[in-house]
Amino acid sequence: MTRPVLALLALALSGVTPGALPLAAQDKPHPLEPDDYFTIRAVGSVAPSPDGKLVAFTLTGWEDDSDDMNTDLWVTPNDDDPATNGTRLTFDPAGDSSPMWAPDGRTIYFLSARKGGDEPPTDGDTQVWKIDVDGKNLSAVTRIKGGVEAAAVTDDGSAIFYTVPREVVEDDLAGLRSKYKDLDYGHGKVKYSTLMRLDLNTWRSEELIAPDRYIRSFGVSPDGKSVAMVTDPDRNLITHEGESRVELLDVGSKKATTITKDGWRKEHPSPYGWIDAPAVSQGGKVAFTVAFDGYPAELYVYEKSGDGWAASRFATDGAVTIYDGSAHFVDGSDAVAYIGEDHGRARVYKVSDITPQASGEAKKAVVTPGDVVVFSFALQDGRPAIVSAGTPTELGDVWRVEGEKLTKLTDVNPQTKDWAFPEVQLYSWEAPDGAPVEGILELPPGYNKEKDGPLPLVVAIHGGPTASEPYLRRFRIYGRALMAAKGYAMLSPNYRGSTGYGEKFMVDLIGRENDIEVEDILAGVEALAKDGLIDPEKVGVMGWSNGGFLTNALLSRTFTAGLEGKEYGFAAASSGAGVVDQVIQWGVEDTPGHVINYMSGKLPWENPEEYVESSPLYTLNKTKTPTLIHVGGSDARVPPEHSKTLFRSLYNYLDVPAELIVYPGEPHGLMKKKHRAAKLAWDHAWFDKYLKGESDDEESDDED
């Protein structure tokens, strides 16, 4: 609401060719604990220097004395020396992002929301900053009241383009709105944005365009002469679903041309598509992706044709589905690179020789083969790719990729070298209708089925559902790593509707929510029981967002196990930010096109039966599963009303053991360290109680 056969494949480490190598049982001295989670740091975007000798990257984690995550700017050499942590350039809690190099390779521009005063640039609003590669000469480039929203530096370093927000009150009742301006209104206050250009030689800024639209994202051509923009009627996400368009601005004339003409969405599988991350090549081509809930994302490349524009369209290729917002032009060419998902992997692909007449015959190459999950990447023409990525045996780091050779450039989590991580495996089974399904299976370190016997199982369900559970080492508050380390088997199924398994696998879910994907998950549990890996009497389920919705759906379902086909229910559940009623969800979430797509494109009054059938609420009377319920108090994607309804149903009316935890001020994902720690503690106590028969023996602290 945002991606039985055991197969063990591992990606080789630095400088080795990846292959089908078995994972050896780990014998590490440090057992995983909840506090370990808060020491993990995650690599974000990567940006190689113009000469390719350095790589700037962002690194996110918790500082010891803070309740908030922070992202800092780092740099590392792009060489063959043993991997290091790199060099940290910034240290303030400012959420640094989007590193961009000056052409001389000595300075890095980036976005940062620094605090320390009442006026820009240190009033907490986002500005463009710069710093030298040795960490010296940190200074603000922009000082805009209200901050900037996005920025891009031209390849020659002559200018920075950036957008700033502006709010307009315009309708026939504007006077009344102004008189009572402290009230919240459904509409009338329109949020637009302005595109600016700052000349880095004269330090003069100029307004390029201030449309009566919101510029959601933009990309600048290498020469700085044109800008591709995704514009929406206003800033509200509901208008981004199907009402956005792509425009190309000529910087010299300051005139914009709409590339996506009226009616172009008629060829789409749904009118509710999200256009993201436009890019412009040196040759004047424009690329962008369109993502859909329930359908594969599509990649478009437009080029000038006579008086108009002609499009090349790319969607799924076999099992591979395009990761939305990941496409950009390779430096110095019209080739387009993007991230494609394939059976839990996420690889970089490059498409060249693109023409509207032969888009299906364009040359496609895999840039990062093997068992990798790429989070972000950068390609420079004629040079090896730089990626941030994880593998089945590695947490995320920065890598250089040359063919099938991967060289690790960083080691951002050296503290994990002696941690006893669970083994990450692919597990496959067959759905009741014969469709092949797989997921990620984690077992306790050193587990031996003959010696240790069946395990309690926790099924961890990913969100989306237009997403997937990746095939990599992962440590998350949603179960991965820690559950298996504490003696559970953990299955994370890539059920019907997940990305990376082809178009049919995704669209089979349309019109069948709370049905076909539930059967996929239950079949996976039954396969594990048949293999003797799990105890069917000790099966729990957990998930967040769409994973929470499916947890709610599974509360009233049973699975069969054993020679006599005995039926079992789930013995415990943890439901996070999960939908219970599709009509309510359509009416209150910030992206209602999600619900409409899965309800076969119909609104509630057009297809009420399907809305009811897809809602867990109407079968909760069959539930006996003790259920722990989490939700952010300020969640706009799956508002707390769903979780409160679930709790009331179970606790007050059905006499089912339940607890509701509302995290004050939190959005759709928990952001505070104390809240993530609480979720970890509650989940483990809940499953230990109902799956292992263990009670929480922690003493309360009234002063905490």
VOSEVO-282247 format. One record per residue (C-alpha): z negated, x, y negated. Coordinates in pm, whole numbers, plus 32768, in hexadecimal, padded with zeros to 4 digits. Layout:
<martors>
ZXY
...
</martors>
This chain:
<martors>
800080008000
804E815E7F48
81B082FD81E7
80CF83688A82
814884C88A76
807F85E389E1
814E86DD891D
80AE88118887
818688CD8792
810E89D686A0
81B68A7C8579
81A18BF58583
80E28CB1847B
815F8D98836C
82A58E4883B6
82D88DB58513
83DC8CC28595
834C8B6685DD
83718AE0873C
82D88A07884A
819F8AD7887C
806A8A38891C
7F2F8A28884C
7E1E8AF288F1
7CC78A538907
7C068AC787D7
7ABE8B7F8801
7A338B8C86A1
78C98BB88639
78BD8ABF8519
78B489498576
794188678469
784A87AD838A
787E86AD8273
782587AA8164
7943888981DC
7A398784815E
79D787C77FF6
7A308938800F
7B9C88F08068
7C9F89347F59
7DFE88A17F56
7F3D89407ED1
800E885C7DF4
814F88B77D3E
81F78A0B7D5C
82D58ABC7C5D
83738C137C99
83AA8CF57B6A
85108D207AEB
85318E6E7B9F
848D8DE27CD8
837D8EED7CE4
82578E047C9A
81FC8CA07CF7
81288BC07C1A
80748AA77CCD
7F6489A77C94
7E2889997D66
7D41886C7D7A
7BD888657DF1
7A6F88297D91
79A289187CC7
783D89487D44
779E88A87C11
788C87837BDE
78B586277C6D
7A28862D7C19
7B5586D87CB0
7C0A87CB7BCF
7D61886D7BD7
7D9689CE7B59
7EC18AB07B2A
7EEF8BDF7C0D
7FFA8CE97C44
804B8DBD7D75
81468ED47DC0
82768E737E8C
826A8FA07F74
8223900580DB
80C3908680A4
7FAA8FDA8164
7F648E7E80DB
7E5C8E647FCC
7DC28D4E7F00
7E9E8DA77DD9
7E1D8DCD7C76
7D748CAE7BC3
7DEE8C837A5B
7D2A8B5479DE
7BBE8AF67A11
7B6E89C3793E
7B4E885F79CA
7C9687ED792F
7D7A87787A4A
7E8B887D7A17
7FE1881C7AA2
815C884A7A93
818089C77A72
82C48A2C79C0
83358B927982
83B68C2E7843
84FE8CE9788B
845E8E3F7858
83708DFE797B
82418E5B78AC
81C98D05783E
81848BC078F7
81868A6E784B
80BD895478E7
801C880378A1
7EA487F6786B
7D9D870177ED
7C9D87ED7754
7B56878376B9
7A77882175B5
7AAE876A746E
7B07862373C6
7C678681735D
7D9F86EF741B
7DD887C874DE
7C7387C1756D
7C1F864F7555
7C67861076C5
7DCB8590769A
7EE286407756
7FA1874A7693
8099885F76E3
7FEC89B176FB
805D8B11774B
7FBF8C4877E2
80318DA6783B
804D8E0779A9
7F228EEE7982
7E488DC77917
7E418E2A77A8
7EB08D77766B
7E658C1176D1
7EDB8B3275B3
7F4F89CF756B
80BF898E7532
809E882174CB
7F8A87777405
7FF4860C7417
7EFD84F773CC
7EED842A7509
7F7F854775D7
80C685737692
812484C977D8
822785B6786D
82D586F87809
83F487DE786D
8460893677F3
85D1899077D8
864E8AAC78B5
86908B8B7789
85318B4D7703
85AE8AD375B4
850B897B75B8
840E88957658
845A87257689
8334863776A2
82E184C77691
81CA842375C8
814982BE75EF
815481B274E6
80CF804E74E6
81727F2A7436
80ED7DC973FF
821C7CEC73E3
823A7B7A7429
821D7A367363
80A17A3C7384
80737BA87318
7F937B4371F6
7EA17A8E72DA
7E9E7BB273CB
7E4D7CA072B0
7D357BC17232
7C927BBB7389
7D027D1473F4
7BCE7D5F74C8
7C367C6075CE
7D0D7CAD76FE
7E5B7BF77708
7F587BC4781B
80747C3F773E
80D27C7575D5
805A7DDC75B4
818A7EA07627
816F80107683
82A680DC763E
82E28253761D
83A3834A7547
8463847F75BB
842E85B174E2
84C1871174D6
83FC8840745D
84CB897073F6
84088AA07471
84B78B857377
84738ABF723A
834989F572C3
83E188BD722E
83D9877972F0
84D1865C72D9
84E284FD7363
860584D57452
85E4836774B3
84E18253748F
856881357561
84C37FE57580
8479804E76E4
8386812E779A
840A8280780D
836C82967967
83F983EF79B8
850E84D87947
85CE861479A2
867B870C78BA
87C387BF7905
87A9893C791F
8856896977CF
877C88627726
88A7879676B0
886086597776
8732859D77FD
872B84A6791E
8621839B78EB
858C828779C2
852F817378CF
846F802F790B
843B7EFB782F
82D27F6C77FF
81C78044789F
81467F3D7994
819B7F9C7AF9
821A7E3D7B44
83447E807A5F
838D7FC87B14
83D47EF87C4A
853C7E957C19
85587E997A9D
857F800F7A63
86C780BD7A1E
8751821E79FC
87D3828C78A9
887583D47840
8829844F76E2
89198534762A
882A86107562
892D86677456
8987850173FC
8836846C7465
88F083557515
889382D5766F
898282477773
89098168788C
898581F379D6
88FC80E37ABA
89BE7FB87A39
894F7E4E7A61
897C7DD97BC5
89627F2E7C68
882D7EBE7D28
88F77DBC7DEA
894B7EC87EEB
87DB7F187F1E
87137E8E8043
86177E017F4A
861B7DBB7DD4
84C27E5C7DBB
851C7FCC7DBA
846780E97D0B
854A81E57C5B
84A483397C40
84D984A47BD6
863384B27B35
86DF86067B20
881586897A6B
88EC87A87AEB
899C88AE7A19
8ADF87FD7A76
8A6586B279E9
8A1085FA7B2B
88DD851B7B37
880284F57C6E
86DB84107CB5
863283567DD0
85E981E47DFA
84BF81917ED8
846D80437F77
833F7FB78029
83BE7F6B8185
85138013816B
85878180816C
859E822D801B
86FD82727F9C
878783A17EE3
8896836F7DDD
897184777D39
8A3F83F97C14
8B5F84B07B70
8C47845D7A4D
8D8283AA7ABA
8E76834379AC
8DBF826478B7
8CA7821C79AA
8BD482AF7ABF
8C0E82C77C36
8AF282DB7D30
8AB2838D7E78
89A082EA7F47
88CA8385805A
87C682D2812D
8740830E828C
87ED840A836D
877E83C384CF
860483C784C7
85EE8480837B
857D83B48250
8585843780EC
84398470803F
844E83B87EF4
844084817DB3
848485CC7E62
85F486047E0B
866D87087D15
879B87E67CD9
879289477D5E
879A8A397C39
88FA8A997BD1
89AD89997CAB
89F388297CE4
894D88357E3B
8824874A7E63
86E7879E7F23
85E186A47F95
84C48675808E
851C85B081C6
841C852882BE
845F85438433
835E84EA8540
822F855C847C
82DC868B83E6
835186A3827C
846887A0824D
8541880B8129
86B187AF8144
87D488198068
891487518037
8A4887F27F9D
8BB687997F60
8B5086407EE8
8C6685587E77
8C6B83DC7E59
8D9B83CE7F3B
8CFD84928057
8B858475802E
8B63843981A3
8C13858381E8
8B3E86578100
8AB08793819A
893E877C81EF
886588A5824A
86FA88B982B9
864C89B281D4
84F789AD827F
8521897D83F7
8403896284EE
82B888AB84F2
826F88AE837F
81F487A4828E
827188008133
81AF8775800B
8284880E7EF4
839A890F7EDC
847389DD7DF2
85D18A5E7E38
867E8B6A7D6D
87F08BA07DB5
881E8CBD7EAA
86A88CF67EE2
85B58C8C7FF3
85048B417FC3
839E8B387F47
82CD8A1B7FD1
816C899B7FE2
814489248146
805E88F2826E
8094891883E6
7FE188A88525
7F1089E68516
7F028A25839D
7E72896B8274
7F5389668141
7FC18AAE80A1
80E68B447FE2
81FC8BCA80C1
834C8C79809B
84588BF38187
85818CC381F9
863D8C0C830A
853F8BE08421
845A8CEE839A
832A8C8182D4
825B8D76820A
81088D048194
80CF8D5F8026
7F6F8CD67FF7
7E308C9A80B7
7D858B947FE2
7C828B3380E7
7C098C7C8180
7AB78BE081CD
7B598B1582E5
7BBE8C3A83C1
7A928C0E84AA
7A888A9084A0
7AA689D285E6
7BC688E9858E
7C3487E98690
7D808816873F
7E9A87558696
7F8686B48790
80A685BF8796
806284958878
817583A088DE
81708248897E
8244811089A4
82177FCE88DC
82197E7F8992
83827E478928
83E87F9C89B1
83FA80578867
838281C28870
825081FE8794
818B833A8750
806283B3868C
7F8384DC864A
7E6E85118748
7D4285EE8703
7C4A864F8812
7B02871187F4
7B2D888C87F9
7B318909895E
7B3B87A989F3
7B8887958B68
7BCA863C8BF7
7B5E86918D5A
7A20873A8CE7
79BF86698BB8
7A3D85128C1F
7AB383F28B3E
7A65840089CC
7A0C82F888CC
7B4482B587FC
7B788274868A
7CD181F58627
7D22826A84C3
7E3C81A28424
7F0C822D8306
7F5A816C81C8
80A98107813B
812480858229
82598138819F
81BC828981EF
8159834C8325
803F841883B7
80B7858483A8
80B7867A84C6
7FDA8786842E
7E778803841C
7DC087188332
7C5A86E682BC
7C2D85928216
7B20849481C7
7BF3839B828B
7B99843E83D6
7C838561841A
7BD7869E849F
7A6A8639847A
7A6C8512856C
7AF785E58687
7A0D8700862D
78EB860D865E
795485AF87BE
7A4F8495878B
7BB8847C87EB
7C81841886BA
7DD6837086CA
7E9E834A8587
7FC7826D85E7
811782688538
814D80F98577
82828026852D
82D1803B83B9
827A81AF83A2
836C82A78309
841683C083CA
848882F184F6
85CC825B8477
862F812183BC
8602802884D8
84A280A38521
844A805883B6
84F67F0C837D
847D7E7684C5
83387E378409
83DB7D578302
83637BF4833F
827C7C6A8458
81457CF983B3
80037CBE8475
80DE7CAB85A9
81C97DBB8622
810D7EE2858E
7FC47E5C8619
80627E4F8774
80D97FB78747
7F77802A86FD
7ED77F688819
7FD77FF8890C
7F708156889E
7E03810B88E8
7E6080808A3E
7F2F81B88A8C
7E07829C8A3A
7D2881CB8B1B
7E2881DA8C35
7E3483558C12
7CB983608C3A
7C8484058AE9
7BAD82F18A4F
7A9A81FE8AA6
7B2880A28A5A
79CB801E8A13
79A4811A88F6
7AD380EA8818
7ABC80D6869D
7BC180AC858E
7BD2811D8424
7CCD81298308
7D00811B8192
7DF7804880C9
7EF97FCD81C5
7E21807982C7
7D067F99824F
7DE77E69826C
7E3D7EC483D3
7CCF7F07841E
7C8A7DA483A7
7DA87D24847F
7D1F7DD585B4
7BC17D438590
7C297C0C864D
7D0C7CB7874C
7CCC7D3D88AA
7D6D7E3E898C
7D727E5F8B07
7D027F858BDC
7CAD7FD78D43
7D497F728E8D
7CDF7E098E61
7D647DF08CFD
7C137DA38C61
7C1D7D428AF1
7B5D7E0889F0
7B207DDA887D
7AE07EE28777
79767F4E877B
79687FBD860E
7A457FC484D8
7A568061837F
7B3A7F9D8296
7B9880488150
7C437F8D8034
7CEA7EA18128
7DA37D5A80EA
7D207C1C818E
7E087B1C80EC
7F747B5D808E
7F847A487F8A
7E5B7AD77ECF
7EF47C337EEF
803F7BC07E59
7F807B1F7D3C
7E997C3E7CDD
7F2B7D917D3F
7FE97E677C44
81217E837D20
81647D257DAF
82C27D837E24
82157E2A7F48
819C7CDA7FCB
82E27C257F82
83AF7D248044
82DD7D00817C
82D87B86815D
84547B8B8197
84977B8D8022
83F07A3B7FE9
82E779CD7EF0
81AD79187F6B
823077B97F26
837A780E7FD0
82E178878117
816F7827812C
8166783782A8
81C279A782B2
80C079FD81A8
7FB37957827C
802879F483C4
80257B4C8324
7EC47B23829E
7D977B93836F
7CB67A9682BE
7D21796E8393
7CBC7A0884E2
7B747AA98478
7AB9799B8539
7B187A5B8677
7A717B9985FA
793B7C358691
79797D9B861E
78677E3B8548
79237E91840A
78DC7F8382F0
799D7F2D81B3
79F5801F8098
7AA87FDA7F4E
7AC8806E7DF3
7A337F937CE6
7B647FC27C04
7C717FB67D10
7DAC7F1B7C7C
7E817F497DB5
7D9F7E8D7EA9
7C967DF27DC7
7B2D7DCF7E41
7B4F7C577E73
7BEB7C9B7FC9
7AC77D6F803D
79CA7C797FB3
7A7B7B5D806A
7A757C2181AD
79037C6D8189
78AA7B058134
79707A868260
78D17B758358
776E7B9182D7
77247A3D823E
77F179528317
783E79FA8465
76F97ABC849C
77B97BFE84E6
770B7D46848D
77AB7DBE8349
77677E8A8212
78267E8D80C9
782F7FC67FF0
78CA7FA97E96
78FF80F77DE7
78CE80BD7C70
79F581147B91
7ACC819B7CAB
7C42814B7CC0
7D09811D7E02
7C9A82737E7E
7B3C83007E60
7B3784187D5E
79C984787D3C
792985767E25
77EE84A47E4E
78BE83777EB4
798C84387FB0
784D84CC803D
77BB836E805B
78EF82EE8112
78E284108207
777083D98248
778D82618273
78BF82738356
781F836E8440
76D482B58449
7787816C848E
785E81F185AB
773F82BD863B
766B81818646
776B809686DE
7839818687B4
77348285881F
75F281BC87FB
756482BA8707
74A2825185D1
749282F6847D
735583C48473
737C84458310
724C840D8235
7282834B80F7
725083F57FAB
71D683057EA3
720984067D92
737584477DE5
</martors>
